[in-house]
Amino acid sequence: MNKAGISLIAVSAVTLGAQAAGPQGLRFFGGKLTVKPYVSASYTYDSNIDTTKHGSSDSTYSINPGASFQMGADRWSLGGGVWYRYRAYDHRNSTMGNDSYGENISWSWANSEVDARGWSLFLGQTYTHTMQADSLNSGEGRGVWRDREVMGVNGGVERRFSSRLHAGVTGSYSWMDYKNSAGYAPLYGYDSYSVGASAGVMISPLTDFSLSGSWGHYRQKGSGVAHNSSQSYSIHAGIGTRATKRITYNLSAGMSGYESNHSGSDHSFSYNISANWRLTDRWNMSLSGSSYYRPSETNRGGADKNWTVSYGTSYLLGEGLSVNANVAWRYKESIYSGVGNYGGDENIVSFRLGASYTFNRWLSTYANVGWEEEWYEHGGSRDYDRYRFEVGMMFHY
């Protein structure tokens, strides 16, 4: 659920526009290892830096160095990256100016060709320390002037018994902490671990049918509520893999449930959506969405169910010039209000439009404009809207 923030969204935009003359990276070990360093600098105007009903505006200046790497051989691949960002505020730097940083790494191995009998493994790990900012587009957390840390590890193994039949198991562990979270409107982190299993059968050369199930355990952190652990589960059926050479998708739906040792239980319909359509060599579209239970980040002993859908598209206009757009919606349903109810059922809608131009393998420039609105279904004292405008330049190799 968590990436590096608005600067890395800009990095993604640059990558889309870099198809003609983008960074080639530094190559080592006969070309098996590629490292792509970069440094970006940007200016952002934010109309509602407080993310409140009567919030005030501010301007920020960011510097964001980082690097990604990719290494592989016939049967395995290793990739990841590190990044750092410092953001200075015009008027609130003493209270909100801070740094963010993170890293991620992933490894995969397979002893067979795609769709052939054999084993495949994957492992992944990520860590982010994100400064106190909030945007559905940037993935920077709930906000309300808080920093947060997120760490996660995950892995899985799949066995293909034949070209048609396969099964696998997965596992993950993660924790999330809010820093300086005491005082007005405190926020609560949590830790969790989960396991899952799936089985599928190829019903056509381009389509799989699958059944999957998962179970997770959660514990809200810092709330002081006794018996604050909870469990979630889901059972899904779906179809997926490749529709054509240009279309990939994975669609599943079923039921999920949540049981709290403090508040009770809930169950409802749930879904997972992931699809990508490369219409032409220049035009790409994607769709994603999911529903999931989590301990509440705003209510002691509470729990929420989140429903999300997002759509994005990008188009390469010419040599190194690309435009992209994204619209996203999230609905947070308060399952248990917990102790000291803060807010209620919440809607967030956002839209972002961006453009980037890659001059050559060393230099790119980009601009993004975004709008976001949040409203509650049980009272409007905390409703807000917000827009951002960002321009920046990136040096890469």
N, C-alpha and C positions, 0 to 999 in steps of 0.2 A: 503494500500500500504506500510506500514512501520512497520518493526520489530526492534529488538534490535541490529542488526548488526552481524558482523562476529563471535563474541563470542557466540551469541545465536544460530547461525547456528551450531557451535560446540556442543552446548547444545542439539540441536535436534539430531545430530549424536550420541551423547552419549545415548540419550533416545532410539534410534533405537537399540543400542547394549546392552541395559540394560534389555532385556526381560528375561534373565536367572536369574540374581542376582543383579538387579538394586536397586536404592534407594526405600525404603518403606515409608519413611516420618514419621513425628510425628503425632499421632492421638489423637484427643480430642473429647469430647462430645459423648462418646460411639462409636467412629469410624466414626461419621458423618463428621467431619472436618479433612482433611489431609493436612499437611504443609510439603513441601519438600525444605529445604534450601540447598544451594550449594555455593561453592567458586571455581573459576577457575583461573589459572595463565597460561599465554601463551607468546610465542615469535613468531614474524612475521617478515619475510623479504619481503619488497615491492620494486620491481624493478623500479617503477615510482611513487614516493610519490606525485608528483605535478600533475599527470594526464594531462600532456602536451606532445607535440611532442618530446621535448628534456628534459624531466624530469629526475631527479636524484633519486638514490635509498636511502633507509634508513631502519633501523631496529627498531622495536617497541617492548615494553614489556607491557603486560596488566594484570590487576587484575580485576576480575569481580565477586563480590558477588551478591547473589540474592535469591529469594524464590518464589515458586509457591504454590497455595493453591486450594483446591477443597472441596466443602461442598454441601450436597444435602439431599433430602428426597424423598418421593414417587412422588410428583408432581413438584418439583422445584430443581434447581441446581444453585450454585454460585461458580464462579472460577475466578482466576486472578493471578497476580504476581507483584513483584517489582524487579528491578535490578539496578546495578550501575557498571560503568566501568571507570577505569583510564588507559590511554595509554601514556607511556613515549617514546619519540623519542631519538635515539642516537645523531642525529645532528641537529634536528629542534625543540627541546623541548620548547625553549623559544617562538617560534611563533606558534607551532601546538599542543604542549602538552596540554591536556585539559581533562575534565571528561564528561562522558555521563551517563544518567540515565533515567528511565522511569517506568511506571506502567500501568497495564491494569486490567479491571474487567468486568465480564459479568454475567448476570442473565437470567434465562429462567424458564418458568412455563407453564404447560399444564394440562388441566383437563380431558384429555382422553388418551387412548392408541394410539399408532402409527396407522395412517390411519383410526381412528375411529372418529365419529362425536364429535365436541367440539372445544375449543379455545386453542390457544397457544400464548405466549408473549415472547419477548426477549428484553433486554436492554444491551448496551455495552458502554464502555468508555475507551479511551487510551490516554496516554501522553508520548512523548519522547523528550528528549533534546540530540541531537546527535552531536558529535564533528566533526570537519572539515575533513572528509574523504569521499571517493567516490568509490562505487563499485556496479554494477548491482546485483552481488551475495549477497552483504550484506545489500542492501536496505538503504544505508546511505545517499542518497540524491545526489545532483548535485556536491557538493564538491567545487573545486576551492578555497580551504583554507577558508571555511565558516562553522560556526556552524549553526544549525537550530533547531527550536522547532516545534513540530506537536502535535495538540490536536484534538480529535474527539469524538463525541457521536453519537450513532445510536440506533434505536429501531424499533420494528415492531409488528404487531398483525396478526394472521392468524385464519380464521374460516373454519373449515371443516363441510360443510353442510351435508355430507354423507361420506361413505367410498370412494366415487369416485370423488366428487366435492369439491373444496376448493378455497378460495380467500384470499388475504391479502394486507396490506398496510405497507410501510416502510418510515422512515424519518431519516435524518442524518444532522449533522452540523460539520464542521471542519475548522481549520485554520492552516496555516503554515507560519512561520516567519524565514527569514535568519538573523543571527546576523552578526555584523561587515561587512555588505554587501556593504558599499560605497566604492568608489575608483575604481581601475582597475576591469573591467568586473563585474559590480554590478549585484546582483541577486535579484529577486523579489518574495515575497511570495504572498499568496492569502487567502481569506476566502471563504467558500462556504456553501450552504445548499441545500438539495435536498429532493424530495418526489417521491415515486414510488408506483405502484399498479400492482397486478398480479392476474390471475385466471387460474385454471388448472382443468383438468378432467383426471381420471385414465382410460386409454384405454386398459390396460392389468394389471394383478396382479403385474407386475414389471415395468411399464412404465406410466409416466404422459405426457400429452400434455399441454402446457401452453402458455399464452399470457401475455406480460408484457409491461409496459411503465414507463418512468421516466422523471423528469424535474429537472434541477439544476440551481442555480444562483451563479455567481462567481464575485469576485472583487479583482483585482490585487492590491497588497499593496506596497507602497513606490515608485511607478513609477512617480507620479506627473502628469500623463496624465488625462485630463478631460474626463468625461463620460467613465470611464474604466471598467464599469460593463458589464457582459455578461451572456448569458443563453445557456444551452444545453438541448437536449431532445433525447429520443430514444424510438423506438417501436420494440419489438422483439417477435418472436415465437420460441418455442423450445420443446425439449423432455428431460426427466430426470428421476431421482430417481434410483432405483436399477435394474440393468440388471440381476444380479445373486446375490447370497449371498456374492460373492467375488468381485463384480464389482459395483461401484456407479459412476454416471455421471450426468452432467447437461450441455446440449448444446443448445445454442440459437443464433439466428442471425436475423438481420433486418436492420434498418436504424437509423442513429443518425445525429443530426444537431447541429450547433453552431451559435449563433447570438451575435455579438459584437456591443455595442452601439458606439464604436469608429471606427471599421474597416470594418464591413460588416458581411456576413454570409457564411456558408459552410455546406454541408451535404454529407454523404457518407455511404457506407456499414459498419456495425459494428457487433461484435460478442462477446460472452462470452463462455469460455470452462472451465470445471472443471470435472476431471475424475480420478478415482483411481481403480487400479486392483491389488488385492492381489492374485498373481498367486499360491503361496504356503504359508505355515506357515512361511517360511523364506524369501520369495522374494516378494517385493512390487514395483509397478510402479505408477507414477502419471503424469498427464498432465494438464496444466492450461494455460489460455490466455485470453486476453481481448483487446478491443479497446475503447478509450475514449478521449474526448476533455478536455483541461485544458488551463488556462491562461499561457503564456510563463513565465518561470523562468529566462530567459536571455534577452528578448527584451521588452522594455517599450511599453505597449499597444498591445503586440503581443499575439498570441494564437497558440497552437500546437495540433495535434492529435497524440496520441501514440498507437502503435500496439505492442503487446507483446505475446510471446509464450515461455513456459518453460516446460522441461521434466526432471523428476527425477526418480531415482531407488535406492533401497537399498536391501542388501542381508545379511542375518545373516549367517556367515560362520560356527560358532561354538558357544560354551558356552561363551556368552558375547562379541564375536568378530563380528563386522559388517563392511561392506564397503558401500559407497554410492557415487552417481555421479549425477551431474546436469548440463544441458546445457540450456542457456537462450538467447533470442534475443529480442531486442527492437528497433523499428523504430520510430523516432520522426519526424513527418512531420510538417513543419512550415506553418501554415494556413495563418497567417498575420505576416509580418515581424516587424511591429510596428515601434518604433522610435529607431534609433541607432542600426541597425541590428547587432547581434553578433552570428556568425555561420550560420547554415542553417539546411536543412534536415540531420538527424543524425542517424547512425546505431551503435548499441552496441551489440556485441556478447561476451558471456562469457561461460567458462567451469570450473567446479570444481569437484575434486575427493577427497574423504575423507575416513578415516578409524577410528574406535574407538574400544577400548577394555575396558570392565568393569571387574575389578578385583573382586570386591565384592560390597556390598551395600554402601560402603564408598568411593571408589576410582575408577576413570576412567582416561584413557589417550586418546588422539586423535591427528590426524594430518590431515591437509587439504592443497591441492595445487590448485591454481586457476589461470586462464589466462583470460584476457579481452582485447578486441580491439574495438576502436571507430574510425569511419571515417565519414566525411561529403561529401555529394554529390556535393557540390558547393565549391570546393577548399579544399586543404589538409593541410593548415597551422596549424590546430589544431588537426589533426589526432594523435592518440597515441595508443600504446599497453602497456600491463602491466601484470606482473605475481606476485603472492604472494605465500609464503610458511609459514605455521603456524603449530606449535606443542604446545601442552598444556596438563595440568593435571587438573582434577576436583575432588574436595572433596565434597561429598554429603551424605545425610542421608535418 
